[in-house]
Every structure is written in structure tokens, then in C-alpha cells.
């Protein structure tokens, strides 16, 4: 006579699509249902071989149902925690206040003004790097300058702009 683990494992392999469908209906999440099926297999491996199981089919489906309910509850708790975190971190209305808009416009004007007053070739190199997306290596190749010189220009431009943020 087969022991319980072998019997339930064989039955699970045969019934896997039905078990997955049952668990998916309870959990309503494909990935979590796959995890629950894996958990079911692991749970079967821990069943005592000598335990009396009168109906392996009913036992397996009861295990699957209970595991799916546990997974659904756990998933629900995680979603509740994520929602709570989101509510704590983000205001209901994400639009900036009038003061924030004015401060942002003022800072933007300062940045634009500072970029306009940068000496050449720092201004051109900075704009190519930050606004046109060219790498420092590409700028160096196009301009015939060394990569380290391009790096210094970009760094100096960033240092100048950092003063706007500090003010």
C-alpha cells in the first residue's frame, strides 16, 4: 500500500489543473495561485505517512482550499498595507499649491538665466549632455576635446546650478 505522501503527490499531479483553477477562483491572482499550488505540494510533503486519510481526493481539495484562503488573506493584508503607505506618502490632491507653483517658476527662471550666462563652451557642452542626451564620450568625439575636459565642463555647470537649489 502506498503511503500518504506518494498517494497525495500522484493525485496532485493528476488534479493540478483543477486545483489551480480552484485556487485561482479564491485568490483572484494568477501568480499568487501558482505560489499556492507550490505551497500545496510542499504541504503534502509534510503529511505524516502513517496518518489515516479516508478520502485522499477530499483531503487534497480541502488542503488546497484552505491554502488558497490563507494566500488570499495574506495578499489582501499586503494590499491594505500598501494602500496605507500610499495614503501616508501621497496627498489626495497631488497638484502643487499656488506658492509651490510660483517658487517653481522662480527657480526655473533662475536656472534658465544661469544657463544663458554660462561661458562657452561650457554652455553648449552642458546643453548637449543634459538636454539633448549625448554622452560625454560622444560630445568629446564630436568636439575633438578629451573626455576628462568634457567631464569638467559638465561638473562646473552642475556646480553653478547647485547654487540655485541652495538658495
MARBA-3410 file (N, C-alpha, C, O; in Angstrom, 1 decimal):
167
0.8,-1.2,0.0,0.0,0.0,0.0,0.9,1.3,0.0,1.9,1.3,0.7 ~ 0.5,2.2,-0.8,1.2,3.5,-0.9,1.1,4.3,0.3,0.0,4.3,1.0 ~ 2.1,5.0,0.7,2.0,5.9,1.9,1.2,7.2,1.4,1.0,7.4,0.2 ~ 0.9,8.0,2.4,0.1,9.2,2.1,0.7,10.2,1.2,0.1,10.8,0.3 ~ 2.0,10.4,1.4,2.8,11.4,0.6,2.7,11.0,-0.9,2.5,11.8,-1.7
3.0,9.8,-1.1,3.1,9.3,-2.5,1.7,9.3,-3.1,1.5,9.8,-4.3 ~ 0.7,8.9,-2.4,-0.7,9.0,-2.9,-1.2,10.4,-3.2,-1.7,10.6,-4.3 ~ -0.9,11.3,-2.3,-1.3,12.7,-2.5,-0.5,13.4,-3.6,-1.1,14.2,-4.3 ~ 0.7,13.1,-3.7,1.6,13.6,-4.7,1.1,13.2,-6.1,0.9,14.0,-7.0 ~ 0.8,11.9,-6.2,0.3,11.4,-7.5,-1.0,12.0,-7.9,-1.3,12.4,-9.0
-1.9,12.1,-6.9,-3.2,12.7,-7.1,-3.1,14.2,-7.4,-3.8,14.7,-8.3 ~ -2.2,14.9,-6.8,-2.0,16.3,-7.1,-1.5,16.5,-8.5,-2.0,17.4,-9.2 ~ -0.6,15.6,-9.0,-0.1,15.8,-10.4,-1.2,15.6,-11.4,-1.3,16.2,-12.4 ~ -2.1,14.6,-11.0,-3.2,14.4,-11.9,-4.3,15.5,-11.9,-4.9,15.8,-12.9 ~ -4.5,16.0,-10.7,-5.5,17.1,-10.5,-5.0,18.5,-10.5,-5.7,19.4,-10.3
-3.7,18.7,-10.9,-3.1,20.0,-10.8,-3.9,21.1,-11.5,-4.1,22.2,-10.9 ~ -4.4,20.9,-12.8,-5.2,22.0,-13.4,-6.4,22.4,-12.6,-6.8,23.5,-12.5 ~ -7.1,21.4,-12.1,-8.3,21.6,-11.3,-8.0,22.3,-10.0,-8.7,23.2,-9.6 ~ -6.9,21.9,-9.4,-6.5,22.5,-8.1,-6.1,24.0,-8.4,-6.5,24.9,-7.6 ~ -5.4,24.2,-9.5,-5.0,25.6,-9.8,-6.3,26.5,-10.0,-6.3,27.6,-9.6
-7.2,25.9,-10.8,-8.4,26.7,-11.1,-9.2,27.0,-9.8,-9.7,28.1,-9.6 ~ -9.3,26.0,-8.9,-9.9,26.3,-7.6,-9.2,27.4,-6.8,-9.9,28.3,-6.3 ~ -7.9,27.3,-6.8,-7.2,28.3,-6.0,-7.2,29.7,-6.7,-7.3,30.7,-6.0 ~ -7.2,29.7,-8.0,-7.3,31.0,-8.7,-8.6,31.6,-8.5,-8.7,32.9,-8.3 ~ -9.7,30.8,-8.4,-11.0,31.4,-8.2,-11.1,32.1,-6.8,-11.8,33.1,-6.6
-10.4,31.5,-5.8,-10.4,32.0,-4.5,-9.5,33.2,-4.3,-9.9,34.3,-3.8 ~ -8.3,33.1,-4.9,-7.3,34.2,-4.7,-7.5,35.3,-5.7,-7.2,36.5,-5.4 ~ -7.9,35.0,-6.9,-8.1,36.0,-8.0,-6.8,36.7,-8.4,-6.8,37.9,-8.8 ~ -5.7,36.0,-8.4,-4.4,36.5,-8.8,-3.6,35.3,-9.3,-3.3,34.3,-8.6 ~ -3.2,35.3,-10.6,-2.6,34.2,-11.2,-1.3,33.8,-10.5,-1.0,32.6,-10.2
-0.4,34.8,-10.3,0.9,34.5,-9.7,0.7,33.9,-8.3,1.4,33.0,-7.9 ~ -0.2,34.5,-7.5,-0.4,34.0,-6.1,-1.0,32.6,-6.2,-0.7,31.8,-5.3 ~ -1.8,32.3,-7.1,-2.4,31.0,-7.3,-1.3,30.0,-7.6,-1.3,28.9,-7.1 ~ -0.4,30.4,-8.4,0.8,29.5,-8.7,1.6,29.2,-7.4,2.0,28.1,-7.2 ~ 1.8,30.3,-6.7,2.5,30.1,-5.4,1.8,29.2,-4.5,2.4,28.4,-3.8
0.4,29.3,-4.4,-0.4,28.5,-3.6,-0.3,27.0,-4.0,-0.3,26.1,-3.1 ~ -0.3,26.8,-5.3,-0.1,25.4,-5.8,1.2,24.8,-5.3,1.3,23.6,-4.9 ~ 2.3,25.6,-5.4,3.6,25.2,-4.9,3.5,24.9,-3.4,4.1,23.9,-2.9 ~ 2.9,25.8,-2.7,2.7,25.6,-1.2,2.0,24.3,-0.9,2.3,23.6,0.1 ~ 1.0,24.0,-1.7,0.2,22.8,-1.5,1.1,21.6,-1.7,1.1,20.6,-0.9
2.0,21.6,-2.7,2.9,20.5,-2.9,3.9,20.4,-1.7,4.1,19.2,-1.2 ~ 4.4,21.5,-1.2,5.2,21.5,0.0,4.5,20.9,1.2,5.1,20.2,2.0 ~ 3.2,21.3,1.4,2.4,20.9,2.5,2.2,19.4,2.4,2.2,18.7,3.5 ~ 2.0,18.9,1.2,1.8,17.4,1.1,3.0,16.6,1.5,2.9,15.6,2.1 ~ 4.2,17.2,1.2,5.5,16.6,1.6,5.6,16.4,3.1,6.5,15.6,3.6
4.9,17.2,3.9,5.0,17.2,5.3,3.9,16.4,6.0,3.8,16.3,7.2 ~ 3.0,15.8,5.2,1.9,15.0,5.8,2.6,13.7,6.4,3.5,13.1,5.8 ~ 2.0,13.3,7.5,2.6,12.1,8.2,2.2,10.9,7.3,1.0,10.7,7.0 ~ 3.2,10.1,7.0,2.9,8.9,6.2,1.9,7.9,6.8,1.2,7.2,6.1 ~ 1.9,7.9,8.2,1.1,6.9,8.9,-0.4,7.4,9.2,-1.2,6.6,9.6
-0.6,8.7,8.9,-1.9,9.3,9.3,-3.0,8.6,8.4,-2.8,8.2,7.3 ~ -4.2,8.4,9.0,-5.3,7.8,8.3,-6.0,8.8,7.5,-6.6,9.8,8.1 ~ -6.0,8.7,6.2,-6.7,9.6,5.3,-7.7,8.7,4.6,-7.4,7.9,3.7 ~ -9.0,8.9,4.9,-10.0,8.1,4.3,-10.3,8.4,2.9,-10.6,7.5,2.0 ~ -10.3,9.7,2.5,-10.5,10.1,1.2,-9.4,11.1,0.7,-9.5,12.3,1.0
-8.4,10.6,0.1,-7.3,11.4,-0.4,-7.7,12.6,-1.2,-7.2,13.7,-1.2 ~ -8.7,12.3,-2.1,-9.2,13.4,-3.0,-9.8,14.5,-2.2,-9.5,15.7,-2.5 ~ -10.7,14.2,-1.3,-11.3,15.2,-0.5,-10.3,16.0,0.4,-10.4,17.2,0.6 ~ -9.3,15.2,0.9,-8.3,15.8,1.8,-7.4,16.8,1.0,-7.1,17.9,1.4 ~ -7.1,16.4,-0.2,-6.3,17.2,-1.1,-7.0,18.5,-1.4,-6.4,19.6,-1.4
-8.3,18.4,-1.8,-9.0,19.6,-2.1,-9.3,20.5,-0.9,-9.3,21.7,-1.1 ~ -9.4,19.9,0.2,-9.6,20.7,1.5,-8.3,21.5,1.8,-8.3,22.6,2.1 ~ -7.2,20.8,1.6,-5.9,21.5,1.8,-5.7,22.6,0.8,-5.3,23.7,1.2 ~ -6.1,22.4,-0.4,-6.0,23.4,-1.5,-6.8,24.6,-1.2,-6.4,25.7,-1.3 ~ -8.1,24.3,-0.8,-9.0,25.4,-0.4,-8.5,26.2,0.8,-8.5,27.5,0.7
-8.0,25.6,1.8,-7.5,26.3,3.0,-6.3,27.1,2.6,-6.2,28.3,3.1 ~ -5.4,26.5,1.9,-4.2,27.3,1.5,-4.5,28.5,0.6,-4.0,29.6,0.8 ~ -5.5,28.3,-0.3,-5.9,29.4,-1.1,-6.5,30.6,-0.3,-6.2,31.7,-0.5 ~ -7.3,30.2,0.7,-7.9,31.2,1.6,-6.8,31.9,2.3,-6.9,33.2,2.5 ~ -5.9,31.2,2.8,-4.7,31.8,3.6,-3.9,32.8,2.6,-3.6,33.9,3.1
-3.7,32.3,1.4,-3.0,33.2,0.5,-3.8,34.4,0.1,-3.2,35.5,0.0 ~ -5.1,34.3,-0.1,-5.9,35.4,-0.4,-5.9,36.4,0.8,-5.8,37.6,0.6 ~ -6.0,35.9,2.0,-6.0,36.8,3.2,-4.6,37.6,3.2,-4.6,38.8,3.5 ~ -3.6,36.8,3.0,-2.2,37.4,3.1,-2.1,38.5,2.0,-1.5,39.5,2.3 ~ -2.5,38.2,0.8,-2.5,39.1,-0.3,-3.3,40.4,0.0,-2.9,41.5,-0.3
-4.5,40.2,0.6,-5.3,41.3,1.0,-4.6,42.2,2.0,-4.7,43.4,2.0 ~ -4.0,41.5,3.0,-3.3,42.3,4.1,-2.2,43.1,3.5,-2.0,44.3,3.8 ~ -1.4,42.5,2.5,-0.3,43.2,1.9,-0.8,44.4,1.1,-0.2,45.5,1.1 ~ -2.0,44.2,0.4,-2.5,45.3,-0.4,-3.0,46.4,0.6,-2.9,47.6,0.3 ~ -3.6,46.1,1.7,-4.0,47.1,2.7,-2.8,47.9,3.2,-2.9,49.1,3.4
-1.7,47.2,3.5,-0.5,47.9,4.0,0.0,48.8,2.9,0.4,49.9,3.1 ~ 0.0,48.3,1.6,0.5,49.2,0.5,-0.4,50.4,0.4,0.1,51.5,0.1 ~ -1.7,50.2,0.5,-2.6,51.4,0.4,-2.4,52.4,1.5,-2.4,53.6,1.3 ~ -2.2,51.8,2.7,-1.9,52.7,3.9,-0.6,53.5,3.7,-0.6,54.7,3.9 ~ 0.4,52.8,3.2,1.7,53.5,2.9,1.5,54.6,1.8,2.0,55.7,2.0
0.7,54.3,0.8,0.5,55.2,-0.3,-0.3,56.4,0.3,0.1,57.6,0.0 ~ -1.3,56.2,1.1,-2.0,57.3,1.7,-1.2,58.2,2.6,-1.4,59.4,2.7 ~ -0.2,57.6,3.3,0.6,58.3,4.2,1.6,59.2,3.4,1.9,60.3,3.7 ~ 2.1,58.6,2.3,3.1,59.3,1.5,2.6,60.3,0.5,3.3,61.3,0.2 ~ 1.4,60.1,0.0,0.9,61.0,-1.0,-0.4,61.6,-0.6,-1.3,61.0,0.0
-0.5,62.9,-0.8,-1.7,63.6,-0.5,-2.8,63.2,-1.5,-2.5,62.8,-2.6 ~ -4.0,63.4,-1.1,-5.1,63.1,-2.1,-5.0,63.9,-3.3,-5.2,63.4,-4.4 ~ -4.7,65.2,-3.2,-4.5,66.1,-4.3,-3.0,66.4,-4.5,-2.4,67.1,-3.7 ~ -2.5,65.8,-5.6,-1.1,65.9,-5.9,-0.7,67.2,-6.6,0.5,67.5,-6.8 ~ -1.7,68.1,-6.9,-1.4,69.3,-7.6,-0.7,70.3,-6.7,-1.1,70.4,-5.5
0.3,71.0,-7.2,1.1,71.9,-6.3,0.2,73.1,-5.9,-0.7,73.5,-6.6 ~ 0.5,73.7,-4.8,-0.2,74.9,-4.3,0.3,76.1,-5.1,1.3,76.0,-5.9 ~ -0.4,77.2,-5.0,0.0,78.4,-5.8,1.4,78.8,-5.4,2.2,79.3,-6.2 ~ 1.7,78.7,-4.1,3.1,79.1,-3.6,4.1,78.2,-4.2,5.2,78.7,-4.6 ~ 3.8,76.9,-4.3,4.8,75.9,-4.9,5.0,76.2,-6.3,6.1,76.1,-6.9
3.9,76.6,-7.0,4.0,76.9,-8.5,4.8,78.1,-8.7,5.7,78.1,-9.6 ~ 4.6,79.1,-7.9,5.4,80.4,-8.0,6.9,80.1,-7.7,7.7,80.6,-8.4 ~ 7.1,79.4,-6.6,8.5,79.0,-6.3,9.2,78.2,-7.4,10.3,78.5,-7.8 ~ 8.5,77.3,-8.0,9.0,76.5,-9.1,9.3,77.4,-10.3,10.3,77.2,-11.0 ~ 8.4,78.3,-10.7,8.6,79.2,-11.8,9.8,80.1,-11.6,10.6,80.4,-12.5
9.9,80.5,-10.3,11.1,81.4,-10.0,12.4,80.6,-10.1,13.3,81.2,-10.7 ~ 12.4,79.4,-9.6,13.6,78.6,-9.7,14.0,78.3,-11.1,15.1,78.3,-11.5 ~ 12.9,78.0,-11.9,13.2,77.7,-13.3,13.7,78.9,-14.1,14.7,78.7,-14.9 ~ 13.2,80.1,-13.8,13.7,81.3,-14.4,15.2,81.5,-14.0,16.0,81.9,-14.8 ~ 15.5,81.2,-12.7,16.9,81.4,-12.3,17.8,80.4,-13.0,19.0,80.7,-13.4
17.4,79.1,-13.2,18.2,78.1,-13.9,18.4,78.5,-15.3,19.5,78.4,-15.8 ~ 17.3,79.0,-16.0,17.4,79.4,-17.4,18.4,80.5,-17.5,19.2,80.6,-18.5 ~ 18.3,81.5,-16.6,19.2,82.7,-16.7,20.6,82.2,-16.4,21.5,82.7,-17.1 ~ 20.8,81.3,-15.5,22.2,80.9,-15.2,22.8,80.1,-16.4,24.0,80.3,-16.7 ~ 22.0,79.3,-17.0,22.5,78.6,-18.2,22.8,79.6,-19.3,23.9,79.4,-20.0
22.0,80.6,-19.5,22.3,81.6,-20.6,23.6,82.4,-20.3,24.3,82.8,-21.2 ~ 23.9,82.6,-19.0,25.2,83.3,-18.7,26.4,82.4,-18.6,27.5,83.0,-18.3 ~ 26.3,81.1,-18.8,27.4,80.3,-18.7,28.4,80.6,-19.9,27.9,80.9,-21.0 ~ 29.7,80.5,-19.6,30.6,80.8,-20.7,30.6,79.6,-21.7,30.3,78.5,-21.4 ~ 31.0,79.9,-22.9,31.2,78.9,-23.9,32.5,78.3,-23.7,33.4,79.0,-23.3
32.8,77.1,-24.0,31.9,76.0,-24.5,31.1,75.3,-23.4,30.4,74.3,-23.7 ~ 31.2,75.7,-22.1,30.5,75.0,-21.0,29.0,75.0,-21.3,28.4,73.9,-21.1 ~ 28.5,76.1,-21.8,27.0,76.1,-22.0,26.6,75.1,-23.1,25.7,74.4,-22.9 ~ 27.3,75.1,-24.2,27.0,74.2,-25.3,27.2,72.7,-24.8,26.3,71.9,-25.1 ~ 28.3,72.4,-24.1,28.5,71.1,-23.7,27.5,70.6,-22.7,27.0,69.5,-22.8
27.1,71.5,-21.8,26.1,71.1,-20.8,24.8,70.9,-21.5,24.1,69.9,-21.1 ~ 24.4,71.7,-22.4,23.1,71.6,-23.1,23.1,70.3,-23.9,22.0,69.6,-23.9 ~ 24.2,70.0,-24.6,24.2,68.8,-25.4,24.1,67.5,-24.5,23.4,66.6,-24.8 ~ 24.7,67.6,-23.3,24.7,66.5,-22.4,23.3,66.3,-21.7,22.7,65.2,-21.7 ~ 22.8,67.4,-21.1,21.6,67.3,-20.3,20.3,67.4,-21.1,19.3,66.8,-20.7
20.3,68.2,-22.1,19.0,68.4,-22.8,18.9,67.6,-24.1,17.8,67.3,-24.6 ~ 20.0,67.3,-24.7,20.0,66.5,-26.0,20.4,65.1,-25.8,20.3,64.3,-26.7 ~ 20.8,64.7,-24.6,21.0,63.3,-24.2,22.3,62.7,-24.8,22.5,61.5,-24.8 ~ 23.2,63.5,-25.2,24.5,63.0,-25.7,25.4,62.6,-24.5,25.4,63.3,-23.5 ~ 26.1,61.5,-24.7,27.0,61.1,-23.6,28.2,62.0,-23.7,28.5,62.7,-24.7
29.0,62.1,-22.6,30.2,62.9,-22.5,31.2,62.4,-23.5,32.0,63.1,-24.1 ~ 31.2,61.1,-23.7,32.2,60.5,-24.7,31.8,60.9,-26.1,32.7,61.2,-26.9 ~ 30.5,60.9,-26.4,30.0,61.4,-27.7,30.4,62.8,-28.0,30.8,63.2,-29.1 ~ 30.2,63.7,-26.9,30.5,65.1,-27.1,32.0,65.3,-27.3,32.4,66.1,-28.1 ~ 32.8,64.5,-26.6,34.2,64.6,-26.7,34.6,64.2,-28.2,35.5,64.9,-28.8
34.1,63.2,-28.7,34.4,62.7,-30.0,34.0,63.8,-31.0,34.8,64.0,-32.0 ~ 32.8,64.3,-30.9,32.3,65.3,-31.9,33.1,66.6,-31.8,33.4,67.3,-32.8 ~ 33.5,67.0,-30.6,34.2,68.3,-30.4,35.7,68.3,-30.6,36.3,69.3,-30.7 ~ 36.2,67.1,-30.5,37.7,66.9,-30.6,38.4,67.2,-29.3,39.6,67.4,-29.2 ~ 37.6,67.3,-28.2,38.2,67.5,-26.9,38.3,66.2,-26.1,37.7,65.2,-26.5
39.0,66.2,-25.0,39.1,65.0,-24.2,37.9,64.8,-23.4,37.2,65.7,-23.0 ~ 37.7,63.5,-23.0,36.5,63.2,-22.2,36.6,63.8,-20.8,35.7,64.3,-20.2 ~ 37.9,63.9,-20.3,38.0,64.5,-19.0,37.7,66.0,-19.0,37.2,66.5,-18.0 ~ 38.0,66.7,-20.1,37.7,68.1,-20.2,36.2,68.3,-20.3,35.6,69.2,-19.6 ~ 35.5,67.4,-21.0,34.0,67.5,-21.1,33.4,67.2,-19.7,32.5,67.9,-19.3
34.0,66.2,-19.0,33.5,65.9,-17.7,33.6,67.2,-16.8,32.7,67.5,-16.0 ~ 34.8,67.9,-16.9,35.0,69.1,-16.0,34.0,70.2,-16.4,33.5,70.8,-15.5 ~ 33.7,70.4,-17.7,32.7,71.4,-18.0,31.3,71.1,-17.5,30.7,71.9,-16.9 ~ 30.9,69.8,-17.6,29.6,69.4,-17.1,29.6,69.5,-15.6,28.6,70.0,-15.1 ~ 30.6,69.1,-14.9,30.6,69.2,-13.5,30.6,70.7,-13.0,29.9,71.0,-12.0
31.3,71.6,-13.7,31.3,73.0,-13.3,29.9,73.6,-13.5,29.4,74.4,-12.7 ~ 29.3,73.2,-14.6,27.9,73.7,-14.9,27.0,73.2,-13.8,26.1,74.0,-13.3 ~ 27.1,72.0,-13.4,26.2,71.5,-12.3,26.5,72.2,-11.0,25.6,72.4,-10.3 ~ 27.8,72.5,-10.8,28.1,73.2,-9.5,27.5,74.6,-9.5,27.0,75.0,-8.5 ~ 27.5,75.3,-10.7,26.9,76.6,-10.8,25.4,76.5,-10.5,24.8,77.3,-9.8
24.7,75.5,-11.1,23.3,75.3,-11.0,22.9,74.9,-9.6,21.8,75.1,-9.1 ~ 23.8,74.2,-8.9,23.5,73.8,-7.5,23.3,75.0,-6.6,22.6,74.9,-5.6 ~ 23.9,76.1,-6.9,23.7,77.3,-6.1,22.2,77.8,-6.1,21.7,78.3,-5.1 ~ 21.5,77.6,-7.2,20.1,77.9,-7.3,19.3,77.1,-6.4,18.4,77.6,-5.7 ~ 19.7,75.8,-6.3,19.0,74.9,-5.4,19.2,75.2,-3.9,18.3,75.1,-3.1
20.5,75.7,-3.6,20.8,76.0,-2.3,20.1,77.3,-1.8,19.8,77.5,-0.7 ~ 19.9,78.2,-2.8,19.2,79.5,-2.4,17.8,79.2,-2.3,17.0,80.1,-2.1
END
